[in-house]
Amino acid sequence: MNDGGWENRIEIVRPEDIEKRSFEIIREELTAMGITLPEEEDKIIRRCIHTSADFDYARTLKFSENAAAICRKLIINGANIITDTNMAKAGINEKKLSAFGGKVYCFMADPDVAREAKERGVTRATVSMERAAKLPGKKIFAVGNAPTALIKLHELITNGSFRPDFIIGVPVGFVNVEAAKELIMRADVPYIVNAGRKGGSNIAAAICNALLYDLRFGFTTGSCAAAASKAAAYMLLSGQEKKKITIETPKGIPYETEILDIKRDEASVSCAVKKYAGDDPDITDGMLIYARVSYIDELSDVTSEDNTCDVTDDELPDATSGDELSDATSGNELSDVKIDVGTRNVAQKENGIADKQEIEVTGTGCQNEHIGIKITGGEGIGRVTLPGLDQPVGEYAINHVPREMITKEVSEVSEVFDNKRGLLVEISAPEGRKAAEKTFNPRLGIVDGISILGTSGIVEPMSEKAILDTIRAELSVHRAQGEEKIVVSPGNYGLDFIKKHYDYDLNKAVKCSNFIGDTVKAADEMGFRSFILIGHIGKLVKLAGGMLNTHSKYGDNRMQVIAEEAHKAGAPEEVCNEIMQCISTDAAIEILKRYDADTYDQERRLEDSAMSGHDVDGVDDACYKRGLLTHVMNNICHRIIDVLRETISDEMKLSVVMFSNVYGLLAETYEDDKIANN
């Protein structure tokens, strides 16, 4: 039989390489067509082509400004996806989405939806969108079948009753399909839409998956230490080897990892977890983090440890490292707050560890009737030698959140096996001493190793460009809604402060990370009338020294600025020298407070303010109290405004609110109205 020569054209490809080869063919054919796809859109478009074998998507798939970056950030922050077909729901990688805390919803097959649609004479898609609008949290709509779903979303947007966070609009068909897509592209909502009649549930799922597959978050050294500790405790108490373990990170994302280099004897077990940093590798990426768990029988040795420390500077994870404060580049401190985890119910675990009762976890000690837990450091874990950091002087640099994670995981295992003996958990990183030489740890007074860090447990994959694109996109959305005043904070602590002290709607605030200069310029270019910057002194004092990007790789001028202002206020030389030796702004504030009563008088304050050219009457009376500390903090706020003013037009008003996690509100100065929700 003549096969027409097709047999000779069969390409031999290993099963695991078929998808890779498909994408190579797509790229080759796009190149032959003379089509170059934008970097941010490339993977999404190619996955749509891969799903459909239709190259038209290279020309018809439309993206709003920074659409991919906006949608990725929504996913990272736990947004849910709502679809209009169960086919699309089945096609979306829900396991990947759930790792970020999101779920996929489809209400089309719900009996009450069908009943209501029939009674009202509308489509089920219409009722489904109305139901979805009432879901809590951020929402991404992925519509691949019903144009009436897009029409209903547009109606909700137009009448002001609901605004989706993102719309993927790719319904397929003939009736109202093109018009519905055009309505979404003209609405004030970020979107990915396929123009024309083509689309489908498979395309909607493909777009979602392209966004999901492009996100590879990592896990912090704290998560690695907690996972290794849990595995070691399980093996010690059960007598059985454990090759994989799962923990829940503080962000709520499960972390499943392989357990390596297991060493067991009757009294102890040691094992390791390999650090994975995702798309934003740092100096600890690939490093083995070890935990050794052993018995200790004197509970008095483990329950008396006091691990409450002073709160230190609020420094966002630098540049691209997500939650993990990069050991490679960072000279900043993470904030420490004494957290009472409280009484929690131990949930059933997939890895076979379960519990029937409640335990109480506080700090790093587990005080219940059965056990005590002591956490210590070993080889490659740094020791704290200077005050003002997360842990006390002399303690190993295992920060408070990782300590709480370790305690929680080991406590759960102990409860399962009804363990009544004390446990010693030793964290080590044999490569840590050498790696620490490339970090800021020695300068911070952390010697002989790395720090075990992390507040959410994960390292979020956000490149510098993606962060800047997202910031600009968020500003643009607020401006497009007619907002003239924008509230901006560098990090999560600032957002928490805004919510707690001003009861401000955080949906109206923008987080700018280290990119304060870029953010204020963008806001000015977009025509905002007022820019209110609220941040921790650890970030903002750098800005006062002229650093428009506060990443530690650009320097650390915090103590120079504070000491300079203290000197201008008349503080003696020994006070300024003592400030220069501080490693945290809270330590510097304590020095200012200590010398306040003896070294400062009201007349000098007024005199210095006049000489500096700053109008003291422009400072809010509530925070302008007599004293060296207040004078220094207020002048730092004025310096921040002076620095920012040089980069923008005179039309936009600037205001600054500066706080400390320990000392609260430090200073606020407004060129415009105070912060308010209206």
Disulfide bonds with the S-S distance in Angstrom:
none
